[in-house]
Amino acid sequence: MRNKENIQTLLQDLRSASDKEIHFDEEAIIAAYEEKNTNHQSLAIKILSIFGGIMACLAFLGFIFLAQIFDSQAGLIILGIICIAGSSYFSRLSKKTITDTLSVSFFITGFALLGFGLSQKGDIIYLIFIVLALCALFLAQSYILSFISVLIINGAIIAFAADNNMHSLPYIIIALQALATTFLFLQEAKIITKNRTFATLYDPVRTGMVFSFLFTLAFLSLENLVAISVFYNYISSAVIIIAILYVVTLLFKTLHVTNTMHKAIMYVLTIALLLPTLLTPSISGAILIILLSFLVNYRTGFVLGIIALIYFIGKFYYDLHFTLLTKSILLFVSGIIFLVIYFFTHKKLTANEKI
């Protein structure tokens, strides 16, 4: 088995490189690797499982509506809790695709029923959603359910802000999400080696935070939001820009950029590129995801970041809050800076390859 040979070769190299004698439990390492490969599902399968769960949820809700169970709020709440608890339990029994799909179906259905049952209870619904999603996150430890739980937690916070007309809160949430996402990307090694639970939850939580961050940015870019002080735009954008500059510093080490002059030029170009995004944190947020994903070689995040960047730039171009001349100048200047950064980095990388 090729993977087994690669693992044994890697362990042997680690022993040779160390001055001290190192002992590895090879059988446990190989068994864990094989188990991960056996239970691994592609992103497409996970997405299909989620959409399948949503469709099954809608069909089940239609049946409940025809059965007139919606008339009893207590019945909806009890049935919702049973669905959430049952899906969390069954997701631990098997990691098969069919089990995941059923778990997702009942999980989403449970929260939908709970939402209908608590619809008249005011803001308490958001707190209950967050608590239940946190419990499911740590108890189920299933990739898809953990991913959905992260989305529910972030979505409940945004829904609370929107429902209570707290239009400044999403901008603060954006700043916190940017910091949390950056922390997850940059502290991967420390997190997954903390304990087994953190290692299991890391991938779905990271993916969930990326989606939540981009969804919140998209929410802020909607044209029908009430206009608020531009000060809140500056706060969230400033936090994201600082995070980007820190990631650029780490990229210098990765790309072996040591010349002080070259670093200074890149910092100046980066700041010049990001300054226009002070008015639109969505664009700088997408750039942050792209850089973080490139740094840790996270392809899913990289693709999502590029798609989001294209969408947010298009959204900005059609934003009626700015004149066409202003938007054209900002996009034109940003494009020139992008090209300058590309040619500068391409020249440096080519020079390093020749050396």
NORDAFEN-V551766 format. One record per residue. N is the residue number from 0. RES is the residue in three letters. D_CENTER is the distance of its C-alpha to the mean C-alpha in Angstrom with 1 decimal. Layout:
n-><N;N>
res-><RES;RES>
d_center-><D_CENTER;D_CENTER>
//
This chain:
n-><0;1;2;3;4;5;6;7;8;9;10;11;12;13;14;15;16;17;18;19;20;21;22;23;24;25;26;27;28;29;30;31;32;33;34;35;36;37;38;39;40;41;42;43;44;45;46;47;48;49;50;51;52;53;54;55;56;57;58;59;60;61;62;63;64;65;66;67;68;69;70;71;72;73;74;75;76;77;78;79;80;81;82;83;84;85;86;87;88;89;90;91;92;93;94;95;96;97;98;99;100;101;102;103;104;105;106;107;108;109;110;111;112;113;114;115;116;117;118;119;120;121;122;123;124;125;126;127;128;129;130;131;132;133;134;135;136;137;138;139;140;141;142;143;144;145;146;147;148;149;150;151;152;153;154;155;156;157;158;159;160;161;162;163;164;165;166;167;168;169;170;171;172;173;174;175;176;177;178;179;180;181;182;183;184;185;186;187;188;189;190;191;192;193;194;195;196;197;198;199;200;201;202;203;204;205;206;207;208;209;210;211;212;213;214;215;216;217;218;219;220;221;222;223;224;225;226;227;228;229;230;231;232;233;234;235;236;237;238;239;240;241;242;243;244;245;246;247;248;249;250;251;252;253;254;255;256;257;258;259;260;261;262;263;264;265;266;267;268;269;270;271;272;273;274;275;276;277;278;279;280;281;282;283;284;285;286;287;288;289;290;291;292;293;294;295;296;297;298;299;300;301;302;303;304;305;306;307;308;309;310;311;312;313;314;315;316;317;318;319;320;321;322;323;324;325;326;327;328;329;330;331;332;333;334;335;336;337;338;339;340;341;342;343;344;345;346;347;348;349;350;351;352;353;354>
res-><MET;ARG;ASN;LYS;GLU;ASN;ILE;GLN;THR;LEU;LEU;GLN;ASP;LEU;ARG;SER;ALA;SER;ASP;LYS;GLU;ILE;HIS;PHE;ASP;GLU;GLU;ALA;ILE;ILE;ALA;ALA;TYR;GLU;GLU;LYS;ASN;THR;ASN;HIS;GLN;SER;LEU;ALA;ILE;LYS;ILE;LEU;SER;ILE;PHE;GLY;GLY;ILE;MET;ALA;CYS;LEU;ALA;PHE;LEU;GLY;PHE;ILE;PHE;LEU;ALA;GLN;ILE;PHE;ASP;SER;GLN;ALA;GLY;LEU;ILE;ILE;LEU;GLY;ILE;ILE;CYS;ILE;ALA;GLY;SER;SER;TYR;PHE;SER;ARG;LEU;SER;LYS;LYS;THR;ILE;THR;ASP;THR;LEU;SER;VAL;SER;PHE;PHE;ILE;THR;GLY;PHE;ALA;LEU;LEU;GLY;PHE;GLY;LEU;SER;GLN;LYS;GLY;ASP;ILE;ILE;TYR;LEU;ILE;PHE;ILE;VAL;LEU;ALA;LEU;CYS;ALA;LEU;PHE;LEU;ALA;GLN;SER;TYR;ILE;LEU;SER;PHE;ILE;SER;VAL;LEU;ILE;ILE;ASN;GLY;ALA;ILE;ILE;ALA;PHE;ALA;ALA;ASP;ASN;ASN;MET;HIS;SER;LEU;PRO;TYR;ILE;ILE;ILE;ALA;LEU;GLN;ALA;LEU;ALA;THR;THR;PHE;LEU;PHE;LEU;GLN;GLU;ALA;LYS;ILE;ILE;THR;LYS;ASN;ARG;THR;PHE;ALA;THR;LEU;TYR;ASP;PRO;VAL;ARG;THR;GLY;MET;VAL;PHE;SER;PHE;LEU;PHE;THR;LEU;ALA;PHE;LEU;SER;LEU;GLU;ASN;LEU;VAL;ALA;ILE;SER;VAL;PHE;TYR;ASN;TYR;ILE;SER;SER;ALA;VAL;ILE;ILE;ILE;ALA;ILE;LEU;TYR;VAL;VAL;THR;LEU;LEU;PHE;LYS;THR;LEU;HIS;VAL;THR;ASN;THR;MET;HIS;LYS;ALA;ILE;MET;TYR;VAL;LEU;THR;ILE;ALA;LEU;LEU;LEU;PRO;THR;LEU;LEU;THR;PRO;SER;ILE;SER;GLY;ALA;ILE;LEU;ILE;ILE;LEU;LEU;SER;PHE;LEU;VAL;ASN;TYR;ARG;THR;GLY;PHE;VAL;LEU;GLY;ILE;ILE;ALA;LEU;ILE;TYR;PHE;ILE;GLY;LYS;PHE;TYR;TYR;ASP;LEU;HIS;PHE;THR;LEU;LEU;THR;LYS;SER;ILE;LEU;LEU;PHE;VAL;SER;GLY;ILE;ILE;PHE;LEU;VAL;ILE;TYR;PHE;PHE;THR;HIS;LYS;LYS;LEU;THR;ALA;ASN;GLU;LYS;ILE>
d_center-><34.2;32.5;29.4;31.8;33.8;30.9;29.9;33.6;34.0;31.0;32.3;35.7;34.5;32.9;36.2;38.2;36.1;36.5;39.8;39.6;39.8;36.5;36.3;33.5;33.4;33.2;33.6;30.7;28.4;29.4;29.2;25.7;24.7;26.6;25.1;21.6;22.8;24.6;21.8;19.2;18.2;16.9;13.8;16.5;18.1;15.0;14.4;18.2;18.3;16.0;18.1;21.2;20.4;20.0;23.3;25.0;23.9;25.5;28.6;28.9;28.6;31.3;33.5;33.1;34.0;37.1;38.0;37.9;35.9;34.0;37.2;36.6;33.7;34.5;34.3;30.9;29.5;31.2;30.1;26.5;26.5;28.2;25.7;22.7;24.8;26.1;22.9;21.5;24.8;25.3;21.8;23.2;26.4;25.3;22.4;24.0;22.4;24.9;24.1;20.4;21.2;23.7;21.4;18.8;21.7;23.2;20.0;19.2;22.9;23.3;20.9;22.6;26.0;25.2;24.0;27.4;29.3;28.0;28.0;31.2;30.2;28.5;25.5;25.9;23.8;20.6;21.4;22.4;19.1;17.2;19.8;19.9;16.1;16.3;19.4;18.0;15.0;17.6;20.4;19.2;17.0;16.4;13.3;13.1;14.4;12.0;9.0;11.1;12.1;8.8;8.8;12.5;12.5;10.6;12.6;15.7;15.5;15.3;17.9;20.1;20.1;21.0;23.5;25.3;25.3;23.6;22.5;21.9;19.4;16.3;17.0;17.1;13.9;12.2;14.0;12.9;9.2;9.9;12.0;9.9;7.0;10.2;11.9;9.6;10.0;13.6;14.8;13.8;17.6;18.6;16.0;16.8;20.5;20.7;21.4;20.9;18.7;16.1;16.4;15.9;12.9;11.0;9.6;8.5;7.2;5.2;3.9;4.1;2.9;1.5;3.9;5.5;6.0;7.3;9.1;10.7;11.8;13.3;14.9;16.5;17.8;19.7;23.4;24.7;23.3;26.0;26.8;26.4;27.4;25.9;25.7;22.3;21.0;22.4;20.9;17.2;18.0;20.0;17.3;14.9;18.0;19.0;15.7;16.2;19.8;19.0;16.8;19.8;22.1;20.4;20.6;24.3;24.7;23.0;25.0;28.1;28.8;31.5;33.7;33.5;34.5;31.8;29.2;30.7;30.7;27.0;26.2;28.5;27.1;23.5;24.6;26.7;23.9;21.6;24.3;24.5;20.8;21.9;22.7;19.4;16.3;14.2;15.7;15.3;11.6;11.2;13.6;11.7;8.7;11.7;13.6;11.2;10.6;14.4;15.3;14.0;14.6;11.2;12.4;9.7;7.5;11.0;12.1;9.3;10.1;13.7;13.8;12.2;14.7;17.5;16.9;16.7;19.8;21.6;20.8;22.1;25.2;26.1;25.5;29.0;28.7;29.5;32.6;32.5;34.2;31.6;28.7;30.6;31.5;28.0;26.6;29.7;29.5;25.8;26.7;29.6;27.5;25.0;28.0;29.6;26.6;26.5;30.2;30.2;27.6;29.1;32.5;31.4;29.7;32.8;35.1;33.3;33.6;37.3;37.8>
//
